[in-house]
Amino acid sequence: MAKCTHCGSETELYDANVPICIKCSDEREAKSKLPRTEQRIQAVLVKRVAEATARVSSANELFSTIINHFPSGVPHPDGSLRVKKAASDVSAARAEMLEAHKRLNDFIELGIVPEDLKHTS
């Protein structure tokens, strides 16, 4: 019989080819599960990161399309306004994505719940 890698008791249970007793397995599982409210908050934050990342990708594609529209690489006056707007949109989308990542990171690592999600249940 193998010995649990956590407490040393004899066990026949394995998790990923590592011996672990039922007691240690149950304790580890209990610690790894977030309460339902925290799961929902984390899901919302992850979704917002994904949405912000998609907006960055879309803004980058639009910017590239606008830039590639000018064969000489130098836009005409109206085109330069489009380039500035597209660049501004990329910058805003990136800032939004960074903020979404920061909020998720603060929640996961520090347990900080954003104000707008404090009443999520």
N, C-alpha and C positions, 0 to 999 in steps of 0.2 A: 504494500500500500504506500502511496506517495504522501508526503507531508505538505500541508498548506504553506504556501510561500509567505503568508502574512502572519499567521499565529503559530505555525509548526505542528498543529494537530494532524492526525492521520485522516486522509480523505481519498475518495475515489472520484471526486468531481474535478473536472478540468475546465478552464476557461481559456481559449486560445492556446491550448497545449500547456497551460500553466496550472499546477495543482492549487486548488482553493477549496476551503471547507464551506459548507452551506452557510454557517454563521457569518463568515467574512464576506462571502458573496452577497448575502442579503444586506449587510452593512454598506458595502460598496455601492450596491444598486440604490439604496435609500439615499445615500449622499449625492449620487449623480443625478437624481431626479429633481427638477425644479418644481416648486409649487405651480399649480395651474395658472395663477395670475402672472407669475414671472415668465412662464412659457409663452403666454399671450403677448406680454410686453416685448420679449425677445423676438417673437415672430413678427410683430409690427416693425420693430427696428430693422430686422434683417430684410423685410419687404421694402422698407424705405431705402435701404442701401442699394438693393437691386434696381429699384425704380430710378434712383439718382444716377446709378451707373449706366443705365439704358439711356437716360437723357444726355449724359456726357457723350456716349457713343453716337447718338443721333446728331448732336450739335457738331461733333467732330466731322461726321460724314457731310453735313451741310456745308461746313467751312471748307472742306476739301473740294467739294463740288463747285463752290463759288470760285475758289482760287484756280482750279483747273479750267474754268470757263474762259480765262484770259490767256490766249496762246502765247502772248509776249511776256506774260508774267506781270505786266503793269496794267492795272485796271484803269478804265476811264473814270471821270469824276463821280458819276452815279455808282459805278462799280465799287469805288473805294468806300462809299458809305455802306454798301452791302457787306463788304469785307469787314469793316469795323463793327457792324451790328453782329455778324456771325461770330467774330472773335469775342465780342462782349458776351454773347450767348454761351460760348464754350467756357469762358471764364466763370460766368455765373453758375453754370451746370457743375463745373468742377468744385466750386466753393460749396455748393449744395451737397455734393457727394462727400466731400471731406467732412462736412458737419454731420452727415448721416453716419459716417464711419466713426466719428468721435463719440456720438451719442451711443452707438452700439458698444464701442469699446469701454466707455465709462460705465455702462450698465453691466457688462460682463465682468470687467476687472475690479470695479469699485462699488458696484451695486447701486449706482446713481440712477434713479428713475427720472426721466425727463418730465418736466411739469405737465406737459400736455398729455402724458400717459399715466399720471398718478391715479386716475380714477378708472383705469381699465380693469375690467373684471371678467 
